[in-house]
Every structure is written in C-alpha cells, then in structure tokens.
Amino acid sequence: MNYLEFEKPLAEIEGKAAELRAMGAANPDMDVEKEASALDAKAQKMLVDLYRNLSPWRKCQVARHPDRPHCRDYISALFDEFTPLAGDRGFAEDEAVIGGLGRLRDRSVMVIGQEKGHDTQSRLRRNFGMARPEGYRKAIRLMEMADRFGLPVITLVDTPGAYPGKGAEERGQAEAIARCTQKCLSLGVPLLSVIIGEGGSGGAVAFATANRIAMLEHSVYSVISPEGCASILWKDAEKMREAAEALRLTAQDLKKLEVIDRIIPEPLGGAQRDPAVMIKAVGAALGAMLAELDGTSPDALRKARRQKFLDMGSKGLAA
C-alpha cells in the first residue's frame, strides 16, 4: 500500500499492527492479536477522520494515487469479450488511449479510455495517460464506428491533460482535440463518460462531452492542473492548494454546478483501498445511465447533449 503525504500518521499505525502480527506469526507463543486489533480500530477511526472532509488539494492527491484502479482494470473486470482496436489510420497507434468493442451486461458497446500505467515501464509506454493527436483521432475513428453500428459509447477519463510536446503540436494537437469534442456532440448513440481519476483540461473534455457524466467521489475535473494554474496566476507552483480551492474541481462542486450528473461513492479511504468494490460500483452506474437513455432517438440524443453544454455556458455567464 502506497500512502499519501497526509496519510503518514495512518501509515505508522497500520505498519505497527502489521509488525505485531508478523512477530506473532514468527513466535506462536506471543499473544499480539489484542494489541493489533486495538491498533486496527485506531487506524479505522483515523481513516474516517482523514476522509470525512477532504480539501480540494487532498482530493487531487487521492485522484492521482498510483494504486487507484485504472482504465485497463475497469475494462478487464466490466467488459466481456473486449476486442482492442488500434491506430488512427493516419499516423500511429497511441498507447495512452485504449479502445475497442466489448459487452457490458450482455450489451455491445464501444469503450474508450485513457490509461496511465501501473509501473515505471508501463507509465512510460502509456505516456502517463497523456494522449497525442493520434490518440484523439483513434477515438474519433472508434466513435464513428460505434455510430455506424448503433453501439453506445462509454469513455473512461483519467488524464493530467493532452500531451504538450513539440511533436504533438506539429501534428495538430489542438485540432485533434477540437474534432474529438465535435464528434462527441454529433453522435446519434448514447455517450456516457466516467471520470475515474484526473479529468485534465481539453484532454478530458474531448472524451467527456457526453449525455451523462459521472465522477468518482474523489476524482477531479478541471480546465488546468492546480500547479499549472498557480504557476500562471501567482508565478509560484507551490500555491497549488489555493488554486485547487479556486478551480472548483471536486465532484461535489461540479455536481452543484450541474457540470456532471452523478457522483459514484468510493470505498472509505479511496478507490485504491478496495478496487473490486469500486469497479463494481462503476459498472452499476454505467448500467443505470444506459437504462436512462434507452429508447431515445438519435436526434434527441444529439439535441440533449448539445443543450446540456449550452446550458453550462449560460449558467456560468449568469453566475
């Protein structure tokens, strides 16, 4: 278990309990269970206190936790007969974006998601979930295929943002993001999006311009990272805590602002503490959101999706 900075006191208690049990296992004559159980109770209370009212910056830290279930974990657990589809048919395969056909509860769907990777090697291969233009163009290709065959599209969003490198800009990063967003708006099939970790900037919007948008309880969704915002406004990345407060990037804030439609509760201590429970909850939410859109005509889906985002703009101006 990896512990976040604010979880260090919890790490000490849980570590002591683990040490006691290891000592007891090595020496059966030692009775350590009572003391270890007392430490477990203390750790549980501390965990409740820590997660009762997380600040926006702490939610950012939880959203970035390396042990959170990632796109591949959700696809493996929720989608039967998943068949990956690669390449944008124009330049290259982008491994930051996973996409393909699968079955969710016996229903054929197209699933597209951003994958950060679990270890150093996979993170480098996946470019830390930061897609290049070919990743967005692959997503466009798969959305067009889904539209042609009448398949709902499900997107799993987890990215710090689009890749800002020189090569990506030379190959039309901004244009690719804009066209991906445009494609989301034009689909005549249900489009569902779940922000499972970070929803960073246009890199997230290009996948999340959806009929229904859900966020995990401790995920974040913003136009810029807190560090980037602090660097621009205050010329000091260390002011990221103040930036996180100002950005209104938590699921709770965005639900109040009607930017998202639902919040999916996480296990106590975050999704990383019980990935299986978290994945099951996301599956249930996807099933419920699909059911809400069943029987809706293609024109009605397009109209409702466009109106959803137009309403966000008008409400923002009114505020």
N, C-alpha and C positions, 0 to 999 in steps of 0.2 A: 504493500500500500504506500503510495506517494502522498505526503502530507503537504498542504499549502502553508504559506507563512503564518497565517492566523490560526492554523490548526496545531501549531507546535506544542502547546500545553497538552492537547489531546494525544498527540503522538507519544509524549512522555508517559502518560498514564497507561495507554494501551500497550506500550513497549514493556512497561514493568509487569503488567499482567501476563504478557507472553513469556517474559523471562521466568516468572514464577512457575508457570505451567511447564516450561522446558526443564526447570530444576526438578519439579515433581515427577516428570516422566523419566528423568535420569536416575532419580532416587525414590523408589516407591514408598520408602518409609516416611518421607516428608509429606505432611498434610498441608497443601498450599491452596486448596480449592476455595476455602472460605475467604482467605485474603484476596485471592484472584477475583472472586465473584464481587467482592466489595469494590475493587478497582474497576471492574466492568460496569457496575452501577454508577460509579462516579464519572466514568467516561461517557456513559449514555446520557447522563444529565448535562454534562458539558457540551456534548454534541447538539442536544436540543437547544441549549442556550446560544451556542455559536450560530446556529442556522435559523433561529427564531426570527431575526430581523436583519438579514444581511444587507450591508450597504451596497450601492451600485458597483463600487470598485471591487468589493469582495465577490459579487456575482460574476464580474468579468473574470476573476481568477478561477472561480469554480467552472465557468463555461469553457475555460482553456485547459482544464485539468487533463493531463495526459492519459489518465485511466478511464475517462468517460467513454462509453460506447460510441464508436464512430460509424460512419456510413456503411462500411462493409459488415459490421456486426449486425446492424438492423436488416440489411439485405439478406444475410445468411439465415437469420432467425425468422424473418417475417414473410419472405417471398419464396414460394416453392417454384421449382423448375426455372430458376433465374438463368437467363442466357445473356451474357455480356455482349455488347455491340461496341466496336472500337472505331476510332478515326473520324475525321471531319470530311473525308473525301476531297480535301483541298490541300492540306499541308502535312499533318501528322496526327498521331494519337497523343492525347494529353491525359496522363495518368492521374492528374488531380481530380478528374471528373470520371465517375463510374456511371455507366448507363446500360440499360438493357431491358428485356422483356421478362416478366415474371407473373406469378399468380398470388394474389393476396386474398386469402379466404375463398379460394376457388374462382376468383375473378381475374381475368387477364388485365394486366396494367403495364404501363411503361414507367420504370423507376429510374430517376437520375439524381445523383448526389455528389457532393464534394467530399473527398477522402483525404484526411491529414496524414495518416500513417500512425503506427504504434511505437516504432523504434527508430533509431537514427537512420538506418538504411532505407526503411520504407518511407520515412518522412522526406528524405532527400528525393526518392523516386517519385513521390506524390507531390513534391514541391510545397509541402506543408499546407496542402489544400488550396493553394493559390493558382487558379486556372489561368492559362494563356488564351489567346484568341481562339486557337483551335479547340479548346475545351468548350467554349461557348458555342462555337459553330457545330461541334458534335452534338451538343444539347439541342440546338435548333433542328438538326437533321433527325434526331430521335423524336422530338415533339411533332415534326411534320409526319413522320411515320405513324405515330400514335393517332394523330388527327385523321389520317387517311383510313385507318382501320377501326376508328371509333373506340380507341382504348383510353381510359382515364390516365392522366399523367400525375405521378407523385414525385415531388422533389424533396430531398433531404439536404438542408443547408448547414454547412459548417466550414466557414472560411474567414480568415482575417481580412480578406479582400482580394480583388483581382491582382494578378502578378504585375508589378510596376516596372519590370526590366526593359532595357532598351530594345531587345528583340521583339518583345510583346508589343511595344508601342509601334515599332516599324511594321508589324503585321496587322495593325488596326485594332488594338485592344478596345478603345472606346466604341468604335463602330460595331464590333462583335457583341459587346455588352448591350448596346442600344438595340441591335437587331434581335438579340435573345429576349429582351424585355418586350419588344414589339411582337415577337412570335407568341410569347405567353398571352398577350392581350387578344391575339387573333384566333386562338384555339377554339374549336367547337366542341371540345370534350371537357369533362371536369378536370380542373387542375388544383391539386392540393399540395401545400407546402408545409413542412415541419422544420423549424429551426432547432437543431439538436445540440448546438454549441454556440459558436460565434456566427452572427449574421452581419458580415462586414461589408458595408458600403454597396457600390454598384455590383460587386461580385455576388452579393446575396440577392439584391433586388432582381437581377437577371433571371434568377431561379424562383423567386418568391412573389412574382406578380400574379397571384393565384386567386381562385374563387374562395378558398378557405386557407387561412394561415394560422398555424398553431405554433406555440413556443413551449419548450420545456421550461419548468419553473425557474431554473437558474441559468437559462440561456440569455444571450444579449443580442440586440439588433440595432444597428446604428449606422449613420452616414459616414462615420470615421471612427477609428480607434481612439480611446481616451488619450493615449500617448501622442497620437498624431494631432488631435485637437489641441492638447496642451502645448505642443511644440509650435503650432501656428498662432494661437491666441496669446500665450504668455512667453513664448520662446524658451520654454522650460518643460521638458517631458516629465519632470518629477511632479508636476501639478496634475497628474492623471486622475487623482482622486476627485479633485474639483471638477475636472472635465467630465468624468463619469456621472457625477451628480447632475450636471447641466444638460447632458445629452439625452436624458430620459430614455435610456436604452434597455431598461429591465422589462421583462414580460408583464409585470404588474402595471408599470406606467403605460406601456403600449396598448394593453387591453383597455385601460381607461380612455386613452386617446382614440380607440377604435381602429388602430393600425392592424391589430391582429384579432382573431376571432375566438381563440380559446387558449387556455394555459393547461399544460399537461403536468400534473404534480409529479415531483421527483421523490425517490426514497429519502428518508432522513439522512442528511449528510451528502446528498447529491447523487446523481445517476451512477457515479463511479463506485458507490458503496454496494449497489445491487443492480448490475447491468441487466440481469434477466428480468427483474420486475419492471425496470424502465422500458425495455424493449417491448414487453407485453402491453404496457400502458400506451405506448405509441401505436401499436397495432390496433388496439381497441379504438383509439381516437381516429385513426385513419378509416376504420370501418364505419364509424359513426358519421364522419364527414362525407364519405362516399354515399352513404344512405340518404343524407340530406339533399344530395344533388341528383339522385336517381330520377329519371323521367324528365329532366329539364332539357329543353330543346337546345340545339347548338346556338341559335340566335340569342336565346335567353341567357345562356351561359356567358357569351361574349358581352352582351349588354350589361349584365350584372357585374362582371369582372371590371369592365371599364368604369362603370358608375361607382364601384367601390373605391377606386383610386381617385376619381374626380372628387368624390365626397371628402376624401382625406385632405385634398388640397384646399377645398372651400372651408373646411373646418379649421385648418391651420391658419388661413387668412383671417377668419373670424376671431380666432384666439389672439 
